[in-house]
Amino acid sequence: MIYARRALQQRLDALRPILGEAAVTALAARLNRSGRDRMAAMWEVAVLHALSGLGSVQNEVPLSSGRRPDIAFASAELGFVADITSVSDDGLDSRNPFSTLMHEIELSKTRLGLATGGLHLDVQSVREQRRRGTVTTLRLPERARIPDFVREDVLPRLREQIAAKEPILRISLEDENVGLSITIDPKKSPYNSGHYAAYDIPTIRDKNPLYSAMKAKADQLRAAEGLKGIIVGDAGCRALADRGPGGDGLSARQIAAELLRQYSSIDFVLLLSVREAPNDWARPGRPERGNWALLEMRGRHAQAAAFDALFRRMMAALPPPVMMPTNGALRAQEPGYDLGHHGGYQLGGRKVRIGARELIEVLAGQRTLADDGAKFPGRGSAPARPNIVQAAFARNLAEGRLPAAVTVIPTDEDDSDDWIEFEFGDVDPAIAPLK
């Protein structure tokens, strides 16, 4: 997810006396369940907690329509009802299944005994001009038909070229629906690449994933009284991404303004995402990420200044992001937990530092240090080089040294692991020749 699990747990604990045990338990259950809703629950927890320090917050207070908005907020300066939602491009991705086809071809390559990677997929597209904008669609098979497509149209051609001992495999496929070319060059292993037209840049104000997500919530808030708004969290939506100055397509602000134009009952839209500063030689290490927000109000709203001040304070209370939205959304759909400091280490003098989670998993028999921190240990080929941490332990053992101190080095809520440092002592005659 975008925020670290430790940060989310702290916020769940803080919300428990405010929202009640049942509400927080329900939020935790959604966060523990892999899938699309996990990102929506993450944004809900982060926003509820951030607002709880700025006024009174209630969750899912029923309306006369039976709907239960996520937030009923009240302070001395401001009060409003709002729904929180997340938005992604999953629908567009499903209709343009480039990643699905890439994955299926890679699986088939592996079954044929080809090395991992070296695949380049180039897909043609159709650009349809409509009255209010353009729609770009990739010329690919339907998602459900991709396994059959690869088995029937791709694999036979690959087998023919492998049998002919072609050094580079090339396939071009084109009919009224499909237009693509596949190149497999083993020398470019283990990396894959691809090329396709951008199909997720919004060009029609009220026909895009961001507008659809807001519209659904606007419909649900019709029965609410007083000031009403919609808070949208990014779960991998191109409309909310940083496309730079002069980027193609409609901006998120233009889409939010269209929603407010069509729904006079909605007073504000707050869009939430993450921005990442580009790495350069002067700033090595992890990229700098920060929470990002865009507030759009209806016209010259009398409470605009109050909303602006409130949401600025709310943003300051959000946890620091540890992932970008697209990557966080992908991880949110996976079972289990993200990796911690797996594969990381620090060596110096007689000290060896490794991740606490990796060490516990080694001691529990779930992995070995030779796995090099792989998320799924035991899969794939053996490592090409000896593990450095294992070699450091082996060297101290060969020298007759045992640990003189073992220290746990804790991290903060924005990390997902701690460190454990072994400091080896002098040569111990228990495991070394007497002298």
C-alpha positions in Angstrom: 0.0 0.0 0.0 1.0 3.7 -0.1 1.4 3.9 3.7 3.4 1.5 5.9 1.5 -1.1 7.9 3.0 0.2 11.1 1.7 3.7 10.4 -1.8 2.3 9.6 -1.8 0.3 12.8 -1.0 3.3 14.9 -3.9 5.2 13.3 -6.3 2.3 13.8 -5.3 2.3 17.5 -5.9 6.0 17.8 -9.3 5.8 16.0 -10.6 3.0 18.2 -11.8 5.2 21.1 -13.2 7.7 18.6 -15.1 5.5 16.2 -15.7 2.5 18.4 -14.4 -1.1 18.3 -16.8 -2.4 15.7 -16.0 0.4 13.1 -12.2 0.0 13.6 -12.4 -3.8 13.4 -14.2 -3.5 10.1 -11.6 -1.1 8.7 -8.8 -3.5 9.8 -10.6 -6.4 8.2 -10.7 -4.5 4.9 -7.0 -3.7 5.2 -6.1 -7.3 5.9 -8.0 -8.5 2.8 -6.0 -8.3 -0.4 -7.8 -6.7 -3.4 -9.0 -3.4 -4.8 -10.9 -2.3 -1.6 -7.7 -2.4 0.4 -6.6 1.0 -1.0 -9.9 2.6 -0.3 -9.7 1.4 3.3 -6.2 2.7 3.6 -7.2 6.2 2.4 -10.3 6.1 4.7 -8.1 5.3 7.8 -5.5 7.9 7.0 -8.1 10.7 6.4 -10.3 9.8 9.4 -7.3 9.9 11.7 -5.9 13.1 10.2 -9.3 14.9 10.7 -9.9 13.4 14.1 -7.2 15.7 15.5 -8.9 18.8 14.0 -12.5 18.4 15.2 -15.2 15.8 15.9 -15.3 12.9 13.5 -18.1 10.3 13.1 -18.0 7.4 10.7 -21.0 6.0 8.7 -23.8 8.0 10.3 -26.9 6.9 8.5 -28.8 9.3 6.2 -32.6 9.3 5.5 -31.8 7.4 2.3 -30.1 4.6 4.2 -26.7 5.6 2.9 -23.9 5.9 5.4 -21.3 8.5 4.5 -17.7 7.8 5.6 -17.2 11.2 7.4 -19.4 13.6 9.4 -16.9 16.3 10.6 -17.6 19.2 12.9 -15.3 21.9 14.4 -15.9 25.4 15.7 -15.2 26.8 12.2 -16.6 24.2 9.8 -18.9 21.2 9.5 -19.5 18.8 6.5 -20.4 15.3 5.4 -18.1 13.5 2.9 -17.5 10.2 1.3 -14.1 8.8 0.7 -13.3 6.7 -2.3 -10.3 5.5 -4.3 -9.9 5.5 -8.0 -7.8 3.4 -10.4 -7.5 2.7 -14.1 -8.3 -1.0 -13.6 -11.3 -0.8 -16.0 -9.1 0.7 -18.7 -6.3 -1.8 -18.0 -8.8 -4.7 -18.3 -9.9 -3.4 -21.7 -6.3 -2.9 -22.8 -4.6 -6.0 -21.2 -1.0 -5.3 -22.2 0.4 -6.5 -18.9 -1.7 -9.6 -19.0 -0.4 -10.6 -22.4 3.2 -9.8 -21.5 2.9 -12.0 -18.4 1.3 -14.9 -20.4 4.0 -14.8 -23.0 6.7 -14.9 -20.3 5.1 -17.9 -18.7 5.0 -19.7 -22.1 8.6 -18.8 -22.8 9.6 -20.4 -19.5 7.7 -23.6 -20.4 9.6 -23.7 -23.6 12.9 -23.6 -21.7 13.8 -20.0 -22.8 15.6 -17.8 -20.3 13.8 -15.2 -18.3 13.3 -11.9 -20.0 14.5 -10.7 -23.4 10.9 -10.1 -24.5 9.8 -6.9 -26.3 6.1 -6.5 -27.1 5.0 -3.8 -29.5 1.3 -3.2 -29.7 -0.6 -1.0 -32.3 -3.6 1.1 -31.3 -6.8 2.6 -32.7 -7.5 6.3 -32.0 -11.2 7.0 -32.2 -12.3 10.6 -32.6 -15.6 11.3 -30.8 -17.7 14.4 -30.5 -16.2 15.5 -27.1 -12.8 13.9 -27.3 -10.7 10.9 -28.4 -10.5 7.3 -27.1 -7.4 5.2 -27.6 -7.7 1.4 -27.6 -4.9 -1.1 -27.9 -5.2 -3.7 -30.6 -5.1 -6.7 -28.3 -7.3 -9.8 -27.8 -9.9 -9.6 -25.0 -8.4 -10.3 -21.6 -10.3 -13.5 -21.1 -9.1 -14.9 -24.5 -5.4 -14.1 -23.9 -4.4 -17.7 -22.7 -6.0 -19.2 -25.8 -4.5 -16.6 -28.0 -1.0 -17.3 -26.8 -1.4 -21.0 -27.0 -3.0 -21.0 -30.4 -1.3 -18.1 -32.2 2.0 -17.4 -30.4 3.4 -20.7 -29.2 3.3 -22.6 -32.5 5.4 -19.9 -34.1 7.8 -19.8 -31.3 8.3 -23.6 -31.5 9.0 -23.4 -35.2 11.7 -20.8 -34.8 13.2 -22.6 -31.8 13.4 -25.8 -33.9 15.0 -23.8 -36.7 17.6 -22.5 -34.2 16.8 -18.9 -34.9 19.0 -16.7 -32.5 16.2 -14.0 -32.2 12.6 -15.0 -32.3 10.2 -12.6 -34.1 6.4 -12.8 -34.6 4.0 -10.3 -36.2 0.3 -10.8 -35.8 -2.4 -8.7 -37.4 -6.1 -9.1 -38.2 -9.2 -6.8 -37.8 -8.8 -6.7 -34.0 -5.2 -7.5 -33.2 -2.0 -5.8 -34.2 1.2 -6.6 -32.4 4.8 -7.8 -32.8 6.8 -9.9 -30.5 10.6 -10.1 -30.3 12.5 -12.4 -28.0 16.3 -11.8 -27.8 18.0 -14.0 -25.2 20.9 -11.6 -25.1 18.7 -9.0 -23.5 17.7 -11.3 -20.6 16.6 -10.9 -17.8 14.7 -7.7 -18.8 11.4 -7.3 -20.7 10.2 -4.2 -22.5 7.2 -3.0 -24.4 5.7 -0.1 -26.4 2.1 1.0 -26.7 0.1 4.2 -27.0 -1.2 5.8 -23.8 -4.8 4.7 -23.4 -5.4 6.1 -19.9 -5.0 9.9 -20.4 -8.5 11.4 -19.9 -9.8 13.5 -22.8 -13.6 13.6 -22.1 -14.6 15.5 -18.9 -17.3 13.2 -17.8 -16.2 9.9 -19.3 -13.1 8.7 -17.4 -12.4 6.7 -14.2 -11.9 9.8 -12.0 -15.3 11.3 -12.9 -17.0 8.0 -12.6 -15.7 7.4 -9.1 -16.8 10.9 -8.0 -20.2 10.6 -9.7 -21.0 7.4 -7.8 -20.3 9.2 -4.5 -22.2 12.3 -5.5 -25.3 10.2 -6.1 -25.0 8.6 -2.7 -24.7 12.0 -0.9 -28.0 13.4 -2.3 -29.9 12.9 0.9 -27.2 14.5 3.1 -27.8 17.9 4.6 -25.4 20.8 5.0 -22.0 21.1 3.3 -21.1 18.0 1.3 -17.9 16.8 -0.4 -16.0 13.9 -2.0 -12.5 12.9 -1.0 -10.8 10.8 -3.7 -7.6 8.8 -3.0 -5.3 7.7 -5.8 -5.1 3.9 -6.3 -3.3 4.1 -9.6 -5.2 6.5 -11.8 -3.4 8.4 -14.6 -5.8 11.4 -14.2 -4.2 12.0 -10.7 -0.6 11.4 -11.8 1.9 14.1 -12.3 2.0 14.6 -16.0 4.1 17.7 -15.9 3.4 21.1 -17.4 1.7 21.0 -20.7 0.8 17.3 -20.3 -1.7 15.8 -22.7 -5.4 15.4 -21.9 -7.6 16.9 -19.2 -6.2 17.8 -15.8 -7.6 16.4 -12.5 -8.8 20.0 -11.7 -10.8 20.2 -14.9 -12.5 16.9 -14.2 -13.3 17.8 -10.6 -14.8 21.2 -11.8 -17.0 19.3 -14.3 -18.3 17.1 -11.4 -19.2 20.2 -9.4 -20.8 21.8 -12.5 -23.1 18.8 -13.0 -23.8 18.2 -9.2 -24.9 21.4 -7.6 -25.4 19.7 -4.3 -21.7 19.0 -3.9 -19.6 21.8 -2.3 -16.1 20.5 -2.7 -13.9 17.8 -4.1 -10.5 16.9 -2.5 -8.1 14.8 -4.6 -5.3 13.0 -2.8 -2.2 11.4 -4.4 1.6 11.2 -4.0 4.3 13.1 -5.8 7.9 11.9 -6.2 11.0 14.1 -6.7 13.2 12.8 -9.5 16.5 11.2 -8.4 19.7 12.8 -9.6 23.4 12.5 -8.9 23.2 15.1 -6.1 20.4 13.2 -4.3 21.4 9.5 -4.1 19.3 6.9 -2.2 15.6 6.6 -1.9 13.5 9.0 -3.9 11.7 11.8 -2.0 8.0 11.2 -1.9 5.3 13.5 -0.5 1.6 13.6 -0.1 -0.2 15.8 -2.6 -3.7 17.3 -2.6 -5.9 19.4 -4.9 -9.0 21.1 -3.5 -11.7 22.2 -5.9 -14.6 24.3 -4.5 -17.9 25.3 -6.1 -17.5 28.8 -7.5 -16.8 31.6 -4.9 -17.7 29.4 -2.0 -18.2 31.3 1.3 -16.3 28.7 3.2 -13.4 28.3 0.7 -10.8 29.7 3.0 -11.9 27.6 6.0 -11.8 24.4 3.9 -8.4 25.3 2.5 -7.0 25.9 6.0 -8.6 22.7 7.4 -7.3 20.4 4.6 -3.8 21.9 4.8 -3.7 20.9 8.4 -5.2 17.5 7.5 -2.4 16.9 5.0 0.3 17.6 7.5 -1.2 14.8 9.7 -1.1 12.1 7.0 1.7 9.5 7.3 4.7 9.8 4.8 4.1 7.7 1.7 6.4 4.7 1.2 5.1 3.8 -2.3 3.7 5.5 -5.3 0.0 4.9 -5.9 0.4 2.5 -8.9 2.9 0.3 -7.1 1.0 0.5 -3.8 -2.2 -0.6 -5.6 -0.4 -3.6 -7.2 1.0 -4.7 -3.8 -2.4 -4.2 -2.2 -3.8 -7.0 -4.5 -1.2 -9.4 -3.3 -1.6 -11.7 -0.3 0.9 -11.7 2.5 3.2 -8.8 3.4 5.6 -6.7 1.5 9.3 -7.4 2.0 11.2 -5.6 4.7 15.0 -5.3 4.7 15.3 -8.7 3.0 18.6 -8.9 1.1 19.9 -5.8 2.8 23.0 -5.8 5.0 25.8 -3.8 6.5 29.3 -5.0 7.2 32.0 -3.2 9.2 34.8 -4.5 11.3 33.4 -7.3 13.4 29.8 -6.2 12.9 27.2 -7.8 10.7 23.8 -6.1 10.3 20.8 -7.8 8.6 17.0 -7.4 8.6 15.1 -8.7 11.6 12.4 -10.3 9.6 14.8 -12.1 7.3 16.7 -13.4 10.3 13.6 -14.7 12.0 12.4 -16.3 8.7 15.8 -18.0 8.4 15.7 -19.3 12.0 12.1 -20.5 11.4 13.2 -22.5 8.4 11.2 -20.5 5.9 14.2 -19.3 3.9 18.0 -19.3 3.8 20.4 -16.4 3.5 21.3 -17.8 0.1 17.8 -16.7 -1.1 19.2 -13.2 -1.2 16.0 -11.7 0.1 13.7 -13.1 -2.6 10.1 -12.5 -1.9 9.3 -16.1 -2.8 12.3 -18.1 -1.7 13.1 -21.4 -3.4 11.7 -20.3 -6.8 13.9 -19.9 -9.8 17.6 -20.7 -10.3 20.2 -20.7 -7.7 22.0 -17.4 -7.0 25.0 -16.7 -9.3 27.3 -15.7 -6.5 27.8 -16.6 -2.8 25.7 -14.7 -0.4 27.8 -11.9 1.2 26.1 -12.0 4.6 26.5 -15.8 4.8 30.1 -15.5 3.9 30.6 -12.9 6.7 29.1 -15.3 9.3 31.2 -18.2 7.8 34.4 -16.1 8.1 33.9 -15.3 11.7 33.1 -18.9 12.5 36.2 -20.0 10.7 38.2 -17.5 12.7 36.8 -19.0 15.9 34.7 -15.9 16.8 31.2 -16.0 18.5 28.8 -13.1 18.9 29.7 -10.9 21.9 26.6 -8.7 21.5 23.4 -8.9 19.5 21.5 -5.6 19.2 18.1 -4.8 17.9 18.1 -1.5 16.0 14.5 -0.3 15.7 13.1 1.8 12.9 10.0 4.0 12.9 6.4 3.7 11.8 7.3 4.4 8.2 9.5 1.3 7.9 8.4 -2.3 7.7 11.3 -3.9 9.4 14.0 -3.5 12.1 17.7 -4.4 11.9 19.6 -6.9 14.0 23.4 -6.3 14.5 25.8 -9.1 15.5 29.1 -7.9 17.0 31.7 -10.7 17.1 34.2 -11.0 19.9 37.7 -12.2 20.2 38.7 -15.7 19.2 37.0 -18.1 21.5 38.9 -21.3 22.5 35.6 -23.1 22.6 35.7 -23.2 18.8 39.4 -22.4 18.1 42.7 -24.2 18.7 44.2 -23.6 22.1 47.4 -21.6 22.2 
